[in-house]
Amino acid sequence: MDAAERSPYTGYTREHWTAAADRLLAAVRPYASPDHARIDLPGRTSRYGRDSDALEGFARTFLLAAIRLRGEGGADPDGLAGWYTDGLRAGPAVWPRPDRLDQAKVEAASIALGLHLSRPWIWDRLDDAGRERIAGWLGTVVGQAYPPINWVWFQLTVEAFLRGAGGDWSEADIHSGLAVHESLYRGDGWYADGPERSYDHYNGWALHTFPLLWADLAGDLCPEHLRQAWRERLRRFLGDAVHLVGADGSPLLQGRSLIYRFGAAAPFWMGAVTGATPLSPGATRRACSGILRHFHQHGVPGRRGLLTLGWHREWPAMAQSYSGPGSPYWAVKGMLGLLLPADHPVWTDVEEPLPVERSDFTRAIGPPGWLAAGTRADGVVRVANHGTDHALEGDGGTDAPLYARLGYSTATFPAGDDNAIALVRDGEPSHRSGFRTIGCTTDGAVSVARLHWVGTPDTAAPDHGSGRTGTVTWGPHMTMASLIRGAVEVRVARIDDEVDDEEPAPGTVLEFSGWPITRGLTSLLVPLHGFEGAALSERTVASPLGDEVRVPVLRAAEPPRAGRVYAVAVRLSRAPSGGLPTVTAAAGTVTVHWPDGSTATVTLPAVARRSPG
C-alpha cells in the first residue's frame, strides 16, 4: 500500500516523520559548542540569558534524539548517541544548575527523560565518573520548590530517573508533586494549569503527557490507581481534543506557548503509545500528521531548518519573556509517535477523517466552558468561550488576549480587542476577567461578568499569560451568552444593574467586536436584537498570521440600557454561508430562530437587585 492509499488525507507516513525529526536534529548541529554541551541558536535572548538558552537548545533536541534512538531500537546512522553523549559528559560543568536557575529545572526534566528513553545506548555506556557528574547536576532539584502548575512534573521526572539510577531523590517531593497534579484535575478529562481557570494546550502536552511518560519511568513508584486514572482521563480528553483540530491540521490558536506548534500532537501520540485513547490508529495518525503537515505547508521550520519564535512565521512578540531561541523545540513532544515501531497500526492503518471532516458538529466541553462548532464545508473549528480566562472568579485584572476572548478558532489568532463585548468609556473598553460561568451545553453557553476598567496597569503581563493588574474601577454586571449553529454564533449581552448606582456612566458605548480575519476568510457582524441603531467599522492590526488582519467592530448608536437584551450574529467562514437567524427575547429567555426552521433557547440568569452600599 503506497502513501496515497495509506494516508489519503495528509499523504504522510512514518518516513515523513522520521525525515522531519532528522532534519530538525541536523539543523541545530552547526550551532553547537565544540564539546556539544551547548546549542546556541540565533534569536532573541530570554530573560534567563544565553547560558540558559544554550542549555535549552541542548536538552530539548536531546529529547528528540532519544525518541529516535528508542523508536529505532538503537539503530543510529547519524551518530546521535555519540554526539549527545559528548554533550552530556561536558554539560554538568557548564550548564546553569537547577537549584540556581529556574529554567534549568525545566531542562533537567528533558535530560532525565531523554536518558531514560535512550538508556541502553547512552546512560548504560557512560563510565561511572560521567554518570556521577550528570546525577549530581540533576540531583540539585531534590528538595527544591516548584510552582503548583505543570512544573511539578519536571521535579517528578528527574527524581524518578535518579531513583532508578541510584542517585538522590526524595519521597516527600514525589508525594507533594503528585498531590499538586491531582489538585489540578477539573473533571471530564480536563486539567487547569494552576488554581486559575487556565485551560490551554498545556492540558495535553504537559498534564496528560508527562504523567504517563513518568509512569513508565517510575515503575513501582507510580501508584496503580493513579496510573489507571490518568489513562481514563486521557481517553476522555482525547474525545474532546480531536474536535479541536481543523481540517487543515491547525490546532486551536488559544493559550500561551503556541510557539511549541506541533507539540499539540503529543497527547494524541500518548494515547497511541499507551493504548489509552478512544481514537482508532488511523484517526490518531490523521490528527497528528495533519498538525505536522500544517506547519510544513506554512514554512516551518524556517529557511535554516530551525524552529523560530512564532507560529507560521517568526513572530517574537507572541513569546513569553522566558522564551529563548531553544524554546520552540518543546515541539519535539509532538513527535512521541516515533517511539512506536514501523509495524504498529498507528503507522500501517489507513487514515480516517477528523470530526470536522465527517460533518458539522456542536460540542459542549464543560470544564473550560467551551462551546465548539466545526463546519465540514470549510474545515474550521470555532470555540465560544465562557469558562476560561486564566484568572480566579472575581479577579479584577485586564483580559488576557489568549484566554479571555469570547471566541477562538483554528483559523484566527487573537489580535487585540477582537471577540469581545465591552462598554467603552473615554475610549477604554471594559474587561470581563474574573467572570462567573453559568452553564455550557450544546444549546448555549452563558457567563456573567462584573465589568471593570484597569488604570495604569503593569507594563507587562506575567509570564503565565494572565491579565495585568492595576487600579480597578468597577462597572455594572453583564450577562453574556453564545448560541452556535455551524459558522454562525448568536452573541448575546444584557447589562445587569444589580446595584442602583451601577448604570453605565454618560458617554459609555456598547461595543461588539468580531473575528480577526486574514485573506481567504470572511467575517460578519450584524445586529439582530435590541439595537435602535448601530455603526459598523473595522480595525486593522498585524498578527502572526498576517500583516493586514481586519477586526469588525459594531457600536450601538444609543446609550446602553440596563435590562435590555442585545444580540448580534457573528460569522467566521472560508465558504459561502446561508442566511442569518432572527432573535426574540422575553423574560430572560432568548430564542434563536435559525434559517433552517429550527430554534434554540437559552435562559439568562435572573438579576438580583439590591441597593448600593
Secondary structure as UniProt FT lines:
FT   HELIX           3..6
FT   TURN            8..10
FT   HELIX           14..28
FT   HELIX           29..31
FT   TURN            34..35
FT   TURN            47..48
FT   HELIX           50..71
FT   TURN            72..74
FT   TURN            77..78
FT   HELIX           80..94
FT   TURN            98..100
FT   HELIX           102..117
FT   TURN            118..122
FT   HELIX           123..125
FT   HELIX           128..138
FT   HELIX           139..141
FT   TURN            142..143
FT   TURN            150..151
FT   HELIX           152..164
FT   TURN            165..166
FT   HELIX           171..183
FT   STRAND          185..187
FT   TURN            188..189
FT   STRAND          190..191
FT   HELIX           202..205
FT   TURN            206..208
FT   HELIX           209..218
FT   HELIX           219..221
FT   HELIX           224..241
FT   HELIX           242..244
FT   TURN            247..248
FT   HELIX           258..265
FT   HELIX           266..274
FT   HELIX           281..297
FT   TURN            298..299
FT   TURN            303..304
FT   HELIX           316..318
FT   TURN            321..322
FT   TURN            325..326
FT   HELIX           327..339
FT   TURN            342..343
FT   HELIX           345..348
FT   HELIX           355..358
FT   STRAND          361..365
FT   TURN            366..369
FT   STRAND          370..375
FT   TURN            376..379
FT   STRAND          380..385
FT   TURN            393..394
FT   TURN            401..403
FT   STRAND          407..409
FT   STRAND          421..425
FT   TURN            426..427
FT   STRAND          428..429
FT   TURN            433..434
FT   STRAND          436..441
FT   TURN            442..443
FT   STRAND          444..455
FT   TURN            463..464
FT   STRAND          471..485
FT   TURN            486..487
FT   STRAND          488..496
FT   HELIX           500..502
FT   TURN            506..507
FT   STRAND          509..513
FT   TURN            519..520
FT   STRAND          522..529
FT   STRAND          534..543
FT   TURN            544..545
FT   STRAND          546..556
FT   TURN            562..563
FT   STRAND          565..573
FT   STRAND          582..586
FT   TURN            587..588
FT   STRAND          589..593
FT   TURN            595..596
FT   STRAND          599..603
//
